[in-house]
Structure formats: structure tokens, C-alpha cells
Amino acid sequence: MSLSPASSETAGLVLAAASVMAAIAYAAAAVTAVTAASTAPSAAASTADPQRPRRLGALLLAWALHLLALVVDIAGIGAASGGARFGFAPALSMTVWLVLAVYMVESRFVPLPSARRVLAGLALLAVLMALAYPGESRPTASPWAPLHWVLGLASYGLFGVAVLHAALLNRAERQMRLKPSSGGGGALPMTGMPLLRLERLTFQFVAAGVVMLSLAIGLGWWFTPAWHWDHKNLLAVLGWLVLTGLLTGRRVFGWRGRRATRWLYFGAVLLLLSYAGSRFVWEVVLQRPLPT
């Protein structure tokens, strides 16, 4: 099922054990979040919930095991050839891991129980997918290649966090339209965060993601001797244009609400198709080695 399994049996066992344990821990975290929301929704959405540290602890354990699996997989520990081993599934897995890292920091101040169960479920799927499709060994032709990959993954993670906040923003706005008496700037029942603050955070993550993506694209163009407009590069540049246009439209024309979040979703989808989508076609659909 995988294209390039590790040559070291020990490394393979560590990867499998860490992935399976992380998946189990994520499943437990999702179940406890759903149970808490169904039995005591007001307590689950409060920072004073006495069970909250235990629930976050289960998620933290899963997150740590997830990190171990990523290190073994992406670093190519135990692989026969040197270099990183990468593909669409590890990229998605790392993106979800980065989103969870931001969520766990933010949830210390603002309870987001609905996001917890969704993220735990996504992380469960991402871990199992990365275990099934660990990718292919990619020797580093340039010393700048690892930095290019890191910047690209960081932009994926930042846009993932922005999409999460945009989804919360849209849901909060729908709640406010149903309950107009709650007021536009007050605390939201679903997020516990003022609407304007949630919106500001969303676009701060978008701006940070655009910076990282700009550096990743520029660095990739600079150190790649035979740059060409393949599907990956074309979709990445189109995604960059859409997200840069979103920031420009927000600053110049004051874009807000659904118009702004639609631009964000469209740009994020283009970026998802850029690397993860193109690599999925090569690795799973066509079952060919990754193009150089």
C-alpha cells in the first residue's frame, strides 16, 4: 500500500506503534468531547469545566504521539537512502498537527469544544492515512530544499488555522442572525470569543500564511534550476494570488463576512490541490514515482 516502506524493521514498528496509539488517543479525545457537549454543553464551553484539563491532556498525548510518527516518517529514519521521505499524506498529517498545536495554545484561554472533536477526528484520519501512504524518499538536491519544505508546511498550517477560525466565524454569524438580541461585539455562545476578535485573528493567520507562502514560492523558484509551470507550481501561484487578493480587498475595500471567507476557502482549496492533490494523483491514482 505504501510506495517506499522503511528498510529498518525497528523504524517501521515505531512508526506503526506511534501512529496507532495516536489514532486511539485522538478517538478517545473526540469521544470525550462529544460526550461532554451532549451531557453538559454549558460546562464544556467554559474554562471552569473541571474535566477540561483531562480532556486537553488526552489531546496533548495524541498530539505528542502524532509528532513522533511524523518525525520517524518524514525524516526517513531507517530508510535505505538518505533524504526526507515525503508525500501527500505526510503533508496533510503535518498540516493537521500544526493546526492542533495552535488550537491547544488558544484553547487554554478560549474553550472551543466543537472544534476539539472536529480536529481530533481529522487528526485520526490524517494519522492513519500517513501510515498507509508514507510517501517516497526525496534526496535533497539543494541545501535550501529543507527550508523550502518547512516554509511550505508552515503556510499550510497557518492557512489551516485561518480556515478553522473562518468556519467558527461563519457559524457565529449564523447564530447571531438567529438570535439578534445577543449583539455584534459581545461574547459568542459557541466560541466564548468576541466576534470582532475572532475575525481579526482569522486574517492575522491569513497574513502570516501569505508571508510564509511567498517565501516558500520564492525560495523554490530560486534554488530550482529547471523551474517549470507544472500543476503544483501553477496552483500554488494561483492560491497565492487569491489569498493576496483577499488581504488587498480587505484593506482597500473592507471585505468582511461571507465574501472574505469565500476567498479564503477558495485560496486554501487551490493550495491543497497544489501539493497534496497533485501528489495524491501521482502516488495513489497513477502509482508512479514522484516527478523530480
ABEGO torsion letter per residue (X at the ends): XBABBBABAAAAAAAAAAAAAAAAAAAAAAAAAAAAAAABAAAAABAABAAAAAAAAAAAAAAAAAAAAAAAAAAGBGBABBEBBBBAAAAAAAAAAAAAAAAAAAAAABBBAAAAAAAAAAAAAAAAAAAABAEBBBBBABAAAAAAAAAAAAAAAAAAAAAAAAAAAAAAAAAAAABAAAEAABBBAAAGBBAAAAAAAAAAAAAAAAAAAAAAAAAAAAABABBBBBAAAAAAAAAAAAAAAAAAAAAAAGBBEAAAAAAAAAAAAAAAAAAAAAAAAAAAAAGBBBBX
